[in-house]
Amino acid sequence: MADNQTAALVRAAIANVDIPGGDKLGAYKGLSEIIVTPSAVAFAISVEPGMEGAFGPARADAQRAAEAASGGRKVLVSLTSDKAPGKTGQQAPQAHGSGIPPKTLVNGVKHVVAIASGKGGVGKSTVAVNLALGLKALGRKVGVLDADLYGPSVPRLLGLEGQPVVREDELFTPMSAYGLEAMSIGSMLQGDQAVIWRGPMAASALRQLLRETAWGDLDILIVDLPPGTGDIQLSLCQQVELAGAVIVSTPQDLALIDARKAMDMFKKLSVPLIGLVENMSYFVAPDTGNRYDIFGHGGARSAADELGVPFLGEIPLHMAVREQSDLGAPVTAVMSDGPEAAAFNAIAARLLSGGALG
């Protein structure tokens, strides 16, 4: 069935859901567009601040009605509210504020580690996947959650094909690759299909991918965050007990400026900073063995020392890392004895020795 037909069926199914005030959801101006992917249906119900509790039953009724019309797709329903107007300089909402649940652990996961960067293009996702594989090689049970909803890359990096299965209890079964459990919205999209969601809806989708996936029994869940300091990062930090965050940067000043902003965000949100990684640290020419500091060198180490954050190590710029990533065969899995994997494995070992992961 075409996506637009499914969207129409879902909209019709939820139209008669009762909402506070005696009205119906179908006529409610706060009902968003119905978004349909091959594996999921998503929509948002936007309410006034303080009305989240009152709309709770309507959200549950809409979820049930949408599931009956979704053709077996997973249904993601977001209940969102805009922040109430405040004075200039008002602090960000706290975890126990209106509509924001308290921080809790993720079922089946001992430690959640965020991999973040201040800007895109620094190889954060490649680092996240290879560090996960390095931790697995050290005997840990590891999963990867692709939280970059707008630019998911984990399916490509791990060579994932197909779509996640929804179990009878409405939980996603994570996909598996190289001994890792993995979940990404990218596995639910068609080709070049874009995710065009406002921040609150994306944050709600992240919550459901995180909470409604049957992770099993993991020692560590690596969360590959999108670049920057936006709604998804804030949502994760407010709702989940994080063991800490790892910041990925390249050596040049431009990247480090944004990396500092990312570190500042985690500090303000009381998330421990496990350390800083310098990716693309240097290049060794394979034909001559000469070393080239293409993006400069040592900037991340200096920044870590200045800010009092552990420096976890340097990852050289290797052609094989790029080639194997494009093939969906990460070097840490398929070239585990080579120098390309050694840097990732060393950083994985430092993560475990630092005490944050038990």
N, C-alpha and C positions, 0 to 999 in steps of 0.2 A: 504494500500500500504506500502511495506517495506520501511524503512528509506533510504536505499541505492538507491532505485528506485526514491524516492522523491528528493534526493540529485542530482541524475543524471538529472532529469527533470528540476530542478532549474538551474543547471549549464548550461544546453543547452539553457534555456530561456534567461539567461543573457549574453550568449556568444557574441551576436551581438550588445550589448550596446556600443555606441561610447564613447571613452575616449579622453582626450586632446592629440593632436599629430596625430590624424587620425587613431589610432589603435582601436581594439575591446577589450572589457573587457575579453573575453574568452582566449585571448592570453597574457593577462597582468600578469606579474610575481608577482605583488602585490596582486592578488586575493587569498584569503585564502581557506582553506577547507570549504565545505558546511556542516554545522552541523544541524542535524534534530532531533527534539524531538517530542513526540506526539502532542504538542501544538504549536511548534515554529520551524522556520527555521532561522539560523543565519550564517552570513559570514562577513568577513572584507575586505575592500579595503585599502591597505597600500600605502601611497603616500609620496613623498618627502616633507620635511618641507616647508611651503609657498605655496603648491599646493592644499591646502584643498578647497579653494574657486573655483578653476578651475575645480575640480572634483565633485563639488556639483551637477551639472545637471546629471552627470553619476551615482552618488549615487541614485538620485531620480528615474532615468530611471531603474536602477537595482532593486530598491525596487518594482516598479510597475510590472516589468517583473517577478520577483520572486513570488510576490503575486498571479499572474495568474497561476503559476505552483506549488504552495505550498499545494494544497489540502485543503485550508481553514485555514491553520496554520498562526499564527502571524509571520511576517517577521521582523527580527532585522538585519539591515545593519549598520555596523560600518565603518566610514571613519577615519582612523588613520594615524599618521605620527610619526616617530621617532624624538627625539629632535636633533636639529642641534648640531654638535660638539662644545664644549665650553671649556673655561679654567678650570683648576682644581679649585674646590670650587664654580663653577657657581651655582647661586641660582636656585631653582625650578621655572618652568614657572609660571607666574602670570595669573590670571583669564582672563585678557584681551589680553594675548599673542596670537600668531598665532594658529588658530584652536581651541582655548578654549573659549567657549561662556562666557559672563559675568554672574555673580551670579544673579539668579532670584528666585522668589518665586515659589512654586509648586501649580499649579492650584487646587483650592478647599481646600487648607490646610493653616491654620493660622500659625502654629508653627511646625518646624521640629526639632526633638531632636535625636541626635546620641547616641547610647549605644555602648561603645567601651571597649576593653581590650588590654593590651599589649601582652598577650599570651592566648593560648587556654586552655580549661579545667577549667576555673574559674566560669562557670555557667552563662556566659554573656547572652546567649539567654533565659535561664530560667528567669533571672532577667528582661530582656526586656519585655517578654510576661506578666509576673506578674505585672510589673509596669504599663504596658498599661491597664491591667484590673483594677488595683487600681485607675488609673486616670479616667477610665470609671465609676467606682463606685462613684466617686466624681462629677459625672454629666457632664463629658467632652465627646465629640465625638472623638473617638480615632481609629487610624489605625496603622498597623504594616507592615513595609516593610522589608523583609528578604534580606539583602544585602550581606549575606555570600553565594555568588554564588557557591563556591567550596564545601561548607559543609552546605547546607540549612537544618535547623532543625525546623523552625516555623511550617511547616505542621504537623510534629509529635507532637509538643508541643500543638497545638491547635486542633488536631484531624481532620485536613482538609482532605477531600477525593474528588477525581475527579480533573478536570482541570478547570482553569479560562476560562470564556467565552469571546470571542472577539465580540464586538458590531459592528453594521453596520458602525459606524464611525471609526473603526479600533482601538478603545480603549479597553483595558482589563476591564472587570468587576471584581472588587476585590471579593475574597471569604469572607464569613462571618462565625464567630464563637464567641459565648459568647458575642455578641454585638460589636465585633471588626471587622473592615474591614482589610483584610490581603492579601498580595501579596508575592509570593515566586516562584522562578524558580524551587524549589523542587516539586511544584505541576505539573510541565510540564515534569518531568523526569520519566522514567520507572525504577521501582525497584532500583537497585544499579547502575544505569547509572551515569557515572562520567561526570562532566563538565571540559573539557580540553581546556581551552581558554588562550591565552596570555593576559597579563595585559590590553592593550588598548581595546581589544575586550570585556573583562569582564566589563571594565569601561563603554563602550558604551551600553552594555546590561543593566547595572544598570541604566543608564540614561533613557533608553526606558521604563524599568519597572516602574521607578519613574514618568516620564513625560507622559507616554501613558497608565496610569491607571486612570479610572474615579473614583477618590477618593470621589466625592460628596462634602460634606461640613464638613470638619474635623477641630476640634480645635487643635488636636495634632497628628502628624505622628511620631511614634517611628521607627527609622531605626536601625535594628540590624546589626551592621557592623561585618565583619570577624575580627579575632584577628590580631594584628600587625599594621604596618604603611605602607601599600602598595598602589598599584594603585587605588583600589576601594575607600579607605579612601581619598586619594588625590583628586580623581575625584569628590567625593561628596562635599568635602570642597570647591573646586574651583568653582563648578557650582551652589550650592544651598545656599540660605540664611538660615543658621542654627541658631535656637534660642540658641543652645549650645550643649555640649557633657557631658554625664555622663560616668565616668570611673568605671569599675567593676574590683575588685581585690580580691584575698584571702589574709590572713594576712601574709603569709610567705614572706621572703625577696626576693626569686626568682621571685615570681609574682609581687612584688612591684617594682622591678628593671624595668620590662617591662611596668608596669603601668606608671611609671615616663616617659618612652619614649613616650608612647601614649599621655600623657599630654603635653609633649614638642612639639609633632607634632601639636596638636590643637592650642597651643599658637603661634607657628610660622605661622600658617595659619589663625590667627586672629579669631579663633572660641572660643566663651566664654566657660569656663569650669564651668558647673553648679554644679558639685560636684563629690565626690568619694564615692563609696559603697563598704563595706567590706562584701563579700559573704563567706559562710561557716565559719562564724566567730567563732562559738563554737558549741559543741554538748552536748545536755542534754539527758542522758540515760533515756529511757522511763520507765524502771523498777525500777530504784533507784532515779532518779531525780538528780544524780550527773552530774556536768558540766565538760566537757573535752575540753581543747583548743588544738585540734588536730593539727592545722596548726599554732599554736601560737595565739596571740590575740593582737589587738590594733595597729598593724603595719600600717593599712590603715589610721586610725585616726591620727597617728603621722606623716605620710607622708603628709596628707592633711594639717595639721597644719604647717608643715615645708614649704610647697609650697604655702601657702596662699589660698588654695582651700577649699570650704565648704565640711565638712564631712556629708554625708546624712544619714548614719546609718549602723547598723550591721544586717545581715541576718543569723540566725542560720542554722546549718546543720540539716535538718529534713528529716527523712526517707520518710515522706508523700510527700514532695516536689518532690523527685526523682520518687516515685511510680506514683504519679498523672501526672507528666510530661510524663513518658513513656506511660501512658494511654491516653494522649491527653486531659486531664481534669485538667487544672492548679488549684492549691489550692486556688488562689485568687478568682476563679470563683465558685468552687464546695465546698470549705470549708471556705467560706468567714468570718465566725464567729470564726474560730479557731486561735490558736496562730501562726500557720504556715503562715497564710495570714496577720497577724497583722503587721509583719515587713515590708512587701511589701507595705501595705496600708499606713504605717507611712511615708515611703520614698516618696510615691506618693504625700502625703499631703505636704511634705517639698518641693517637686519640684514646686508645685503650689504656695506655700507661698514665694518662693525665688524671685519672680518678673520676672524671665526670660520668663515665659509663659503667661504673661499678667494678 
